[in-house]
Amino acid sequence: MHRIQRKGGELHVEGVSVEALADRYGTPLYVYSAGTILDHYRRLRGVLRALNPLICYSVKANSNLAILSLLARAGSGFDVVSGGELERVRKAGGKPAKCVYAGVGKTEEEIEAGLRAGVKAFHVESEEELHTIAMVAGRKRGRRAPVALRVNPDVAAGGHAKITTGTYANKFGIPFEQVAAIYRGASGDRRLHLRGIQMHIGSQITQAAPFRAAVRKMVPLVERLRDRHGLEYFDIGGGVGIVYQDALASGRDGWWKTPKAQRFLTLNEYALSLVSLLRNLKMQILLEPGRFLVGNAGMLVTEVLYRKRTGQKHFTVVDAGMNDLIRPTLYEAFHQIEPVGKPRPGAISTDVVGPVCESGDVFGHDRTLPPVERGDRLAILSAGAYGFSMASNYNTRPRPAEILVSGNRARVVRSRERAADLWRGERRS
């Protein structure tokens, strides 16, 4: 259950007023709840306790050092997809030995850095990549690279096309039918340590059936490869979805209950669909949640700049833009938008738009909101995942500050950028 709620009509993150944070630190502003992140981590471990899984947080969802440090102290491992993410994890106190290294385009320099750091394994996405990893490992006598093939099981996840990764139309992983032969060919290579096997079918999956179908298809293959090659772990990936609509209601009434939208997968249903298939594998089980841990833990706070009406539309113009939160533009994603202060009586239908010079700079079309005035603050909820981590400086806009709230304490975990930061390193002709 997340810790974002109204107290006396005003929005709070844990024990801290969001209005007070906006007054002090300005807007746009990302605000995260530490308690929510830890609660989600512990609840996920709890429902899967029969498997004793290693949870490897997907760093790409939100890579702030404070959040990585919070999870590292809780015992989390990490799923990284670049040399930069690996360095972030190390800087935050995470253990490379609990890091899995994914990504379809690892460079030789990144592979070398991962070997030096001592990552748990490279998740290999192609046969050519496997050969490159072996070549890099072979440059130093006696070095063996830990690897696990990422299997593409050709199972549709049912989500948005841009976040589906487990079908043959996607660039990720090695086709299911080719995997056994590649393991067989690699088994004699003394530069490689065949450590595990991995899959990941997509993101924001809200039903149990795709997870169960993929794992059911994989288990016989995993068992054969375990027995032939001594594989130690099976990584089932991430992808568990979160509530974006009626997010405040889900926080009050119970995890993933949404009164107006479709019924979502519960944690117990997720666990029940998988534990019976995995319990007897006699292998370590890994998971790679990202959005699930941090998505509902964060919000983007923005201030109303102007209101306007055309012949067809009412617009509410805010100071956050698509450069700060690109999901609505990129994925047509829905984010609940709430007044930060006590809502006024009445309702308006409005498009909530940003200042960026793009027609796609829209956070919500035809949203029903209480009447708002210039200077009011709005909260764009469920923005803890793929918010700041995908932010840019488009239109030469400095990125927001980030605040982490724990109980009644709020601290700046990333300072607001200044305009001069944006051209540091550039040179005039």
C-alpha positions, 0 to 999 in steps of 0.5 A: 500500500503506498503512502501518498494520501490526503490529510485535511484535504491536502496531499501528503507523501508520508508525513510531509505536505506536498504543498510545503515541498513545492513552496520550499523547493519549487516546481516541477518537482519529483517527490518519492516515498521511501516507505512505499519503496521498501514496503513493496520490496518486502511484500514481494519477497514475502509472497514469494518466500517459498522460493527465497528469490534474489530480487534484482531491482531494474535500475532503469526504472529510477536510478537515483543514488538514494533509491539504489542505496535504500534498496541495497541496504534492504538486501536487493540485487540489481539489473543493469543495462549499461556501464553507467548503471553498474557504476551507479549501483557501486556508488550507491553501495550495491554489490556487483556480485548481486548484479545481472548485466542485461542489454542487447548492445554491450560494448567490449569496454562495458563487458571488461568493466563488468568482469573487473567489477565481478558481476553475477552474470551477463545476460546474453542476447545474441550468439555474437554477443556470447562470442564477444564476451568470451573473447574479452574474458580470454584476454586475461589468462584464467578469467571466466565470464559468468553468463546466462542466455536471455531466452525469448519464449515468444509469449505475448505479454498483452501490454503496450507494443513499445514495452513488450519484449518476449515475442519474435517481433522484438529485438530482445533475447535468443529464440527459444528453439536455438537456446539448447544448441547455443548452450551446448556449443558454449559448454566447452569454452573455458572462457565462459561459466554457464551460470544461469538462464533468463527470460523477460516478456515485457512491462506493465503486465496486469494479468497472471496468465502471460507470466504463467504461460512463459514460465510453464513453457520455459521450465522443461528447457530449464530443467534439461539445461540445469542437468546438462550444464549445472546452471545455478539460477533461473531469472524470470524477469520483471514486468509486474504492472501497477495501478495508474488510474485511481491510484489514490484509491488503490493506496487507501483500499488495498494494493491493486484494487481500482474501483473504476478501471479494470481489475488488476493482478494481485501479489497473491495471484502473481505468487500463486501462478508461479510458485507451484511451477518453480518450487521444485526446480532446485535452482536460485530464482531471480526477479527483476522488478522495477516499476512495481517497486518505485512507480506508485512511490513517486509523483511529479508536482507542477504549478498551473501557469495559465488557463485558456479556452479555444472554440473546442477545448479548455486547457490548463498549462503547467510548468512541467513538460514532456521533457520531465515526464515523457510517458504520456507522449511516448506511450499514450500512458495514463497518469492520474492528476490530482490537485495538491491543495484541498480540491475546490467544489465543482468540476471542469473538463480540461487538457493538462498541457506543458510548455514544450513546443510540441503538440504532443506535450500533453499529460492528460486529455479531457480530464475532469478536475476541480476548478484550478487557478493560476498558481495552484499545484497539481500532482501527476501520480505514479511517476516514480518509474520511467519519470526522471530516468527518461527526462531530457533537456529538450527546449534547453529546460533544466531537469527537476529536483528530486526529493525523498521523503521518509516519515516526517523527513524530506531531503533533496536527493538531486538538486535542480539543474541550472541553465548553465549546467546544460551547456557545460562541456560545450564550446563556442565556435 
